[in-house]
Amino acid sequence: MTTLERRYRRVLRLLPASYRQTWEEDMVATFLAGALPADPEDAEFMADYGRPDRSEVASVVRLAARLRLGGAGAPPRYAAWGEAVRRVALAGLLVHAVDALVGVGALLWLPQRFPELVAPDRMVTAWTLLGLGWVVAYLALLDGHPRVARLCAGLSLLPTVIAAAVDLVATGGAYLASHFVWLVVAAVPVLALAAFHRDAEPVRPRPWLVALPAGVVVISLVLLLTQRPGPSPLVDWPGLACVAVFAAALVHQLGRIAGRGGMTATWPIALVLLGVAALTLRVVTLLDHLQHTAPNPDQDTLLIAGLVECGLVLIVVLPLAVRAARSLRSLSADFRTAA
């Protein structure tokens, strides 16, 4: 085996094993036929020192993503993962869209409810309005335009990155862990949009369209009832994320009891991924808050609330993780038996 062939086979390891068993030899032969020059000496040199072309590597990466995220012909295990990642993308964009719409509403009601606060300046207003790009991305995805959704989501993520960098500079590096986790969690749905490839199942838009105004109403009411001036809000976004995961898991369980569970592994995987993100965000932001905020009478209350929120997530995520693992093993076993 030549060095070039070995490198091609190494790249093909990105593909699922079941796919490689069927197509690896043909793919290697095709790649080598296109890479080796007609001149024998040049061909020998290329075989010993050549490397796969970047376009060929990129094509293998795209194929691997489609197969591992539920592309046509993918094993049931990868189909379940692909659908779960797509639901994570939808849920993440939904959270961003709700946050953007609630933020625009807050520009209107905050000055009326708390007249003592300084009115938002033009910069704050502009940054808030830029967040509406998340709404466009969400609606474009539901309308079957994933490329537009990826573009709008990527552009909408930039203000979040810039704001985090400005805050870090202004605070002298305090809350570094919180900012980092915020950025990672914010970027997860943008990265998860890769699961919306040409072989992906179309989205059923109706429930997700209903979820957008419902989420805006619920979150607006919660914030109206709980927000107050000061460094320690009674309810923050990490806490809301934990409660949302808990509520979604309960709804999923009720639907499963009613016989509307669908693919058994899909929602458990998605909820576990969302739960891990919410739990990480809650723990890191709570620790940073306790470390960098001056002691105040509300700290014990915030700590207890944070622990309760973590407990709610763990209560639902651990059983879902066990069920998801069992379902994935069952899908793999059934696929091997059928093969």
N, C-alpha and C positions, 0 to 999 in steps of 0.2 A: 504494500500500500504506500503510495507516494505521500509526501507532505501535504500537497494541495488537496488530495482526496481526504486525508485525515482531518484537515481543517473544515472541509465541507461537511463531513459527518458530524463534526463537533457542533457546527451551526445548526444542523438538523436535529440535534438533541433538544432544541427548544420545542419541537413538535411532540404531541402526545405519542406514547409508545405504540398504541394501537395503530395510529396513522403511519408511523415510521415502518412498522412491520410490513405494511402493504406497499408503500410508495418510496421508501428510502433508496433502494437500488436504482429505480428509474430516475429519481431526482438527482442522485449523484452522477449518474451517467450523462444526464442532460447538462448538468452544470459543467462537467469536465469537457464535454464535447464543445461547449461554447467558450470555454476558457483557454483551451490549449491551442496555440497557433499551428498553422500548417507546416511550418519549417520544423524539422525534427530536433535541431539543436535548441531552438527557442522553446519548443514544447517540453524538452527535457529540463531546461532551466526553469520554466514555469511550474512544472510538476514538482520540482525540488524546493523552489523558493516563493512560488506564487501564493496569493491569498484570495479568498472570495471577494468578488466585487461588492461595493457597498450597496448597490441597488439589489443584488441578489440576497444579501443579508437582510435588507429592509423587507424584501418580499417574503422571506421566511418568517420574520418577526410578525408581519401582518397576518400571515396564514396561521401562525401559532396562536395569535390573539383571537382570531375568529374561531379556531377549533376549541381552544380552552375556555372561550366565553360563549359556547353554545352555537357554533356555526353549523352549517349543513353537514351532516354525516358525523357530527361529534358524538362521542359516547354520552349516555344519559347523565353521568356524573358531571361532565363539563357543561351539558345543557342546563343542569340545575344551577351550577355556579354562574353561568352567563346570565340567566334570568335573575338570580339573586343580585348580581352586581348592577344590572340594569335598574332594579328596584332601589338599590342604594343610591344610584345616580338620581332617580326620580325623587326619592325622599330628601336627598341633600339639596337639590334645586328647589324643592318645595319649601324647605326651611329658609333658604336664602331669599326666595321670592316673598314669603310671608314677612321675613325680617325687613325687607326693603319697603313693602307696603305699610307695615306698622311704623317704620321710621318716618315715612312721609306723613302719616297721620299724626305722629308725635310732634312734628314741627308745628302742627296746627293747634293741638290741645294742650301741650305742655305750658306755653305762655299763659293760657287762660286758667289752668289749674294752679300753677305756681307763679303768680305775678312777680314774686321776689327774685326769680331767676332771670339772668341776663338772656335776652332774646337771641336765638341762634343767628350767627353772622352769615354773610353770603357764602363763605367758604364751607361752613357746616352744611348749609342748605344745598350747595352744589354737590358735595360729596354724598349727601343723602339721596339726591335725585339720580346720581350716577348708579346707585344701587338698583335702580329700576331695570337695569340691564339683565339682572337675574330673572325678572318677571318675563322679559322677552325670551330669554333662553329657555325657561320652563315651558312657556306656551309654544315655542317653536318645536320643542321636543315632542310635546303632546300632539302637535299637528303633523308629525312625521318628517321633520326637517332636522336630523341630528347634526348635520354640518353647521347649520346656522346656530343651533344650540351650543355647539362646541365653541364657535367663534365668539358669541355673546358671553358665554360663561367665562371664557378665558380673559376677555376684556374686562368683565366685571370683577374678576379676581384681582386685577392690578391695583385698584384703589385700596383693597384690603391689605395688600403687600406694602404699598406705600405708607398707609396709615400706621401699620405696625412698625415700620422702620422709623417713622417720625416720632412715634410714642417712645420707642426704645432710646432714641437720641435725647428726647426731652426729659426722660426719667433717669438718664444715666445708666441704662442697662437693666433697671429693675423690671421685674415681671417678664424676664427673658423666656422662662419656660412656658408661661401662659401664652405669650405671643407666638412662640414656636408651635405649640399645640393648636392654637387657634388657626394658624395658617395651614397646618397639615389637614385639620378637619375641614376647613373651608375648601381646600383643594381636592379633597377626596371625591366629591361628586363630579368635578371637572375631569379628573382622571378616569372615573368610572364611565364617563360617556364613551370611552373606547369600546365598551360592550355593545353599543348601538351600531353594529356593522350591518352590511347588506344582507346577511343571513339571519339577523335577529328577528324575533317575533315582534309584530307591531304592538304598540301600546294601546291598551283600552283607555281612551282619554277621559271618559265620563267620571269615574271615581276620583281621578286626580284633579279634574277641573272643579269638582265639588269641594275637594279638600282645600283648595286655595282660599276661597272666601271664608270657608268655615274656620280655617286656621287663623286668618286675619281677625275675624270677629272674636274668637276665643282668646287669642294672645292680647288683643287690644283691651278686652275686658279685664284680664288678669293684671296687665300693667296699670290700667286706670285705677284698679282697686289697691294695688300694692306699692306702686312707685312713690318715692318721696325724695326730697332733696337730701343730700348727704353722701358720705363715702360708702355706705353699706346698704344697698338696696335689699328689700325683703325678698324679692324674686329676681334672679338674673337668668341669662340665656343658658348657661350650663345646667342650671336647675330645671329650667323648662325642658331642655333636651332630655334629661333623665326621666322626667314625668311623661314626656311624649313617647319615649321608648316603652315605658311601663304600660301606658294606655294602649299603644299599638299592639303590644304582645297580648294584652287582655282581649282586644278585639279579634286578633288572629285566633286565639284559643276558643272564643265563642263561635267564630265562623267554622272552626274545625269541628266543634261539637255539633254544629248545625249541618255538617256535611259539605261545607264550601271551602275545604282546605286546599284544593288544587294540587299542584305538584308538591309532594310532602316535604321535600328538602328546601324548596325555594325561599319561602318566607322565614323559616327558622334561620337559614344562613344569613339572609339579609338583616334580620332583627339582631342576630348576634353581632354582625359587623357594626351596625348602628349603635348597639349597646356598648360595645367596646369603645367606640369613638366618644360617646356621651360620657361614659364612666371615666375615661382618661381625661377628658376636658374638665369634668367636675373635680376630680382629685387634684389635678395640677393647679387649676385656678384657685381652688380653696386653699391649698398650701401656700401659694404665692400671696394670696390675700392676707392670710394670718401672719406671714413673715414680714410683709412690707407695709401693712396698715397699722397705724397706732392703735393701742388698746382702746376699746370703747365698750359701752354697756351691751351692745348687740352682738359681740363676738361669740359668746356662748350660744346664742340663738342661731347664728349663722352656722356655727360648727355642727350643732345638732341637726339643723336642716340639711346641711351637706351630707352628713352621715346617713340620714334617712333617705335622701335621694340616691346615694350609692347603694344602699340596701335594696331599694325598689328595683334598681337595674339588675343587681345580682340575683334577686329572687326570680326574675323572669329569664335572664340570659343563661344561667347555668343549666336549667332544664332544656331550654331550646338548643343549647350547644350539644347536649347529649343526644337529643332527638335528631338534630341535623347530622351528627356523625353516624348514627345508626342508619339513617336514610341514605346517606352517601355510600356507606358500605353495602347496603342492600342493592342500590343501583349498580354499583360496580360488579357485585356478584351476579346479578341478573344479566348484565351485559356479557360477562365472561361465559356464562352458561349458554347464552344465545349464540355467541361466536363459536 
